[in-house]
Amino acid sequence: MEQTLVLIKPDAIKRRLVGKILSYYEENHLEIKAIKLVNPSLPLLSKHYKEHADKGFYNDLIFFMLSGPSIAMILEGESAIFKVRNINGNTDPAEADMGTIRGDLGENKNKNLVHGSDSIESAEREIKIWFES
């Protein structure tokens, strides 16, 4: 079975959407293998988002992720990475399909509720960052 990292970001926690978001994953036969509430540090976020360090949105992203706790989860299931990315929807809620987390619940591209690993390599790296640090 494949595993992936999912983050429920500070905006979702502030808006009290955690239960709704979890139901999207559970209803799609993804099993929660590990879950924790995290107040991420700057070093943890810098490591997680290192591939974006030279992009214009990087500082805003880091500031946003430091604005409150996140929930980190390891989800497991058949084609978990692909499933989670489809469940999450487009990173821009305005372009996300209805029936996805971002399409149904998202407000804007900068605060888009969730993160999911984009590949097996990313999932392995991100799980280590969030669960073995």
N, C-alpha and C positions, 0 to 999 in steps of 0.2 A: 504494500500500500504506500502511496505517495504522501509526503508531508509537506506542509507549507506554513509560512509565518503569516499571521494576520494581526494587524494593529487596529484597535478601535481608538480613534484619535480623540484629543481633548474636546473638540466641538461636539462629538457624539455623546460624550460623558456629560458635558454641561447641559446638553439638550435632553438628557434622560432617555436616550435611544438604545442603550446597551441591550436590553431584553429583546427589542424588535430586531436589532441587527443579528443577535445570536440566533434568532428563529430562522432567518434566511439561510444560514449555514446548516443548522440542524435539519431543516425541512428538505435540504438537498443532500442528505445522507453523509454529511461530514461529521466526523467524531472529534470532539475536543480532547486532545491528548494531554495538554498542559494549558494553564491559564493563570495570569497574574496581573495585578494592578501595579503599574510602574510609574514613578516620577522620574522620567529619564534625565540623565545628566548630559551636559554638553559633550563630553568625550564619547558617550554612547551614541548620541545622535550624529556626531561628526563621523563616527565609524560607519553607522548605518547608511547615511546619505552621502558617503564620500564621492560617489560617481557624479554627484550634482554640485560639488564644491565650486566649480568655476562657472556655474549658471547664475543668471540674474535673480532668480527666485530663491536661491539657497538661504540667504540670511533671513528672509521672511518665513521660510519653511521651518528653519531651526527655532526662530523666535516663537512661532505658533506651537511647535511641538513641546517647547519648554513652558507653555502657558498653563499647563495642567496635567493631570495624570492621563496615561493611556493604558489600555488593556492589551497585553501581548498574549497571543494564543498560538499554539501549534495545532493545526487542524489536519486530520488524516482522512484519506478516502481515495477511491479510484479517480485518477486524473484530478487530484485535489487542486493543483496550481491552476489549471485551466478552468475548473469549476468555480473557484474563488474569484478569479478575474472576471468571469461572466456574471457571477452573483453581484460583485461590487459595481460593475458597470463602468462606463467611460469616466475618466478622471474629472471631466467637466459635467456636472449634473445637468446642465442645459442640453447636453448632447447624449446623455445616458438614457437608455431605454427604460420605460416604465416596467416595473417588476424587478428592477435591480435596486440595490441599496441606495446608490447615488441618484438614480432616476426618481425613486419614490420619496427619499428623505433629504437629499442633498440640497444645499443652498447656493454654494459657489465653488469655483475651481480651487481656490486657496484653502478652503475648509471643506474637505470632501469626505469626511467621516471615517474612512477606512484605508488601510494599506494592505496589499497582498503581494507576496513575492512573485516575480515575473518569470522565473525559470528554476530548474532544479538546483543549479549552482547558487543562485541568489537565495533560494530557500535554505539551503544548507548553511550558507554564510550568515544569513540573518538570524536563523534559529540559534546559532552559536553566540552571536552578539547579544541577543535578548535573554537567552536562557542559560548560558554558560559563563556569563560575566560575573 
